[in-house]
Amino acid sequence: MPRISKMGFDVLYLPPIHPIGKSFRKGKNNNPVCEPGEPGSPWAIGSSEGGHKAIHSELGTLEDFRRLVKKADEFKIEIALDIAFQCSPDHPYIREHPEWFRYRSDGSIQYAENPPKKYQDIVPFDFECDDWKNLWLELKSIFEFWIGQGVKIFRVDNPHTKTFGFWEWCLGELKAKNPEVIFLAEAFTRPKPMYRLAKLGFTQSYNYFPWRNTKEELTEYLTQITRTSVAEFFRPNLWPNTPDILTHFLQQDGRAAFVIRFMLAATLGASYGIYGPAFELCENTPTEPSGEEYLNSEKYEIKRWDLSAPQSLESLITRVNQIRRENPALQSNRNLKFHRTDNPELIAYTKSSDDGRDVILTVVNLNPDFTHSGWLDLPLKDFELDIGEKFQVHDLLTGACYVWSGPHNYIELNPAVSSAHIFRLRRFARTEKGVDFFI
C-alpha cells in the first residue's frame, strides 16, 4: 500500500473504501477484478453498499479501522486516506441528491474528464449547482468524519478539477479546528494551478518530479521549487510513481531504475511518497507500451502481493527511512545545493540542517545499466572546511568511511552494487595514537 514520508516518518496510505459489488470478477490469483466497461472502481468512490464514509465489508468494519489506526500509532505509523470527490454510478449520493450532479441533454449524468483522459465510470460533483451550499457542507463532513476516526493526513484526488473557492473555504474551516491535519494535493497540472492550490491551504503537492530524469532536468526543476520564491508557499512531495503513473523510465530498466528514483525522491525531498507494494516489488508492466498506467491496477483490483519476493526493495527503503529520521538535513528543502560533477550521469547535491551541524552529500548514478565514475567538486568554504583540511565522508548506506582532502574527489557507482552514496560529512577532530577521529 502507498507510503508517504512525513518529516522522516513512514505514513501508510489507504483509500477509505474499496467498493466492489457486481462489477467485479475473479482475476489472476483469485483477485477481484473490475469488468471492462462496467461501472465501478475500488478506489474510494463508493458503491451501492456505501459512500465516502463507509468501509467495504471485505476489508472489515469501522471498529476494525479504528484498531488499525491505534495499532499503527504504536509503531509511529500514521494512516492517510485518499479522498476522491467523485462517485461511482451507483453511489448513494446519486439516489439521494441527484441535484448535485451535471446532466446531459438526454438526461444521462455527465461522466468525469481530466483532459486528455475520460473517466466514463466516474460521476463528478457539480460544485456550482443550485444546492451548492449543502453539497459543500456534505463534502467537508467527509473529512470531519475521518478526522473523527483518527486520520490526520489526506491525499486529495485531482483537486485542480474542483472549484478553487470550495478548497479555500473547506480547508480554512478544517484547519481552524484541526491545525495539525495535512492535505496533499494530487494535482499534476500546470504550475500556476498547483501553486494556487498551495496558497489556498494544501500542505503539500504532487509535482513534475516523476518526469525529470536527466541531471540537467533534475537540477533545474528542484532548484526552481526549493531555491526561489516558490519555496515560500509550495511544498513538493516527491513521488517516483503513483497509482496512476508508471513512467517509461521505470518500465524500461528493471529494479535498478526503481532504486535510482527512490534514492532521488527520498534525498531530494523533505517529504516523499511511493505507491507500494507495486513500487517495493518493482512492478513495471504498463497497459500498453506507449502508456504510463499500470496493467492490473489496484484501482480495479484488490491485489494480494508476495511481499517476500526476491526483488523487494523493503530493506533499502527501511534503511533510507532510518537515515532520514536520524539526519535533520534530509527533513528540509531549504538548504538543497547541487554540485558539479564532470560526468552527466552522476548527480551530486548536499542538504544541511539549519545549524550546519548535519551535512548530507548524496551522489546518484542516473544510469541503471552501467557503472559511471567522475570527479566531484565541493565548495569547502560552504562547509567551513579549509582547502587542505582532511574530512571524512561516511556512507550511511553501507557504513564505509573515506577520508577526503580538498574540493576535488573521485566517485564511482556500479548500479549492480549500489546506485547511490548517502554521505555524512564529518570534520577532523584530532589524531590519537596514529588514528584520526572525525565528528
Helices and strands as residue ranges (DSSP letters): E 3-6, E 9-14, G 21-23, E 24-26, G 28-30, E 32-34, H 62-74, E 78-83, E 86-87, H 92-96, G 98-100, E 112-114, E 117-119, E 123-124, H 132-148, E 153-157, G 159-161, H 164-177, E 182-186, H 191-200, E 204-205, G 209-211, H 215-226, G 229-232, E 237-238, H 248-252, H 254-268, E 271-274, H 314-326, G 328-331, E 337-339, E 346-352, E 359-365, E 372-377, G 380-383, E 390-395, E 401-405, E 408-413, E 420-432, E 435-438
